[in-house]
Amino acid sequence: MSETPTSPDAQTRFKQEAARYAVTYVQSGMIVGLGTGSTAIFATRHIAELLDRGQLRDIRAFATSKAVWAEAVRLGTRLPAVGKRAAPLMNRFGRSWLRP
């Protein structure tokens, strides 16, 4: 029985689901390594959503790849350059998600 290749759309959905599941382990007050790759970008987007909604707070994060760092910046967060110490995530208005 040969395996059927997974379609790109299905692979993307699986990655999004994996990212959302991984983010369920993120708790307010954590330092988070945002990872590398497309699944990490999905996780970064979900973390940003939760921070914007106030469901997560006091998150400090660092990116391990330029692509994830760029996505976090595009989402309006401020992160240290890749390889630097964790910094508080900040929203697009320059307010820290650490404090209202």
C-alpha positions in Angstrom: 0.0 0.0 0.0 1.6 3.2 -1.1 1.2 6.4 0.9 -0.5 9.4 -0.7 1.4 12.6 -0.4 -0.1 15.2 1.8 -1.3 18.2 -0.1 0.3 21.6 0.7 -3.0 22.9 2.1 -3.3 19.9 4.4 0.4 20.3 5.5 -0.3 24.0 6.3 -3.3 23.1 8.3 -1.4 20.5 10.3 1.4 23.0 11.0 -1.2 25.6 12.1 -2.8 23.1 14.4 0.6 22.0 15.8 1.5 25.7 16.5 -1.8 26.3 18.2 -1.4 23.2 20.3 2.2 24.2 21.3 1.0 27.7 22.3 -1.4 26.1 24.8 1.7 25.4 26.9 2.7 29.1 26.9 1.7 30.8 30.2 1.8 34.4 31.2 5.2 35.3 32.7 7.2 32.9 30.6 10.3 33.5 28.5 9.6 32.0 25.1 12.0 30.9 22.4 9.9 31.5 19.3 11.7 28.8 17.2 12.5 28.5 13.6 10.4 27.6 10.5 6.9 28.0 9.2 5.3 26.3 12.3 7.2 28.7 14.5 5.8 31.6 12.5 2.2 30.3 13.0 3.0 30.0 16.8 4.3 33.6 16.8 1.1 34.8 15.2 -1.0 33.0 17.7 1.0 34.3 20.7 0.5 37.8 19.3 -3.2 37.3 19.0 -3.4 36.1 22.6 -1.4 39.0 23.8 -3.6 41.5 21.9 -6.7 39.9 23.5 -5.1 40.0 27.0 -5.2 36.2 27.3 -1.4 36.2 27.8 0.6 38.8 29.7 4.2 39.3 30.8 5.7 37.3 27.9 9.4 37.8 27.2 10.5 36.3 23.9 13.4 35.8 21.6 13.6 34.7 18.0 15.9 32.0 16.8 15.7 32.8 13.1 15.5 36.0 11.1 12.3 34.9 9.5 10.5 34.5 12.8 12.0 37.7 14.1 10.8 39.5 11.0 7.2 38.1 11.4 7.1 39.2 15.1 8.2 42.7 14.0 5.6 42.7 11.2 3.0 41.8 13.8 3.9 44.9 15.7 6.1 43.4 18.4 9.6 44.5 19.3 12.1 41.8 19.8 15.9 41.9 20.2 17.9 40.9 17.2 18.3 37.2 16.6 20.7 35.8 19.1 20.2 38.5 21.7 18.6 38.3 25.2 14.9 37.9 25.6 12.9 41.1 25.6 9.4 42.0 26.6 7.0 41.7 23.7 5.5 45.1 22.9 2.5 46.0 20.8 2.5 48.1 17.7 1.8 51.3 19.7 5.0 50.9 21.7 3.2 49.8 24.9 4.6 46.8 26.6 2.4 43.7 27.0 4.0 43.4 30.4 1.8 46.2 31.7 -1.6 47.6 30.6 
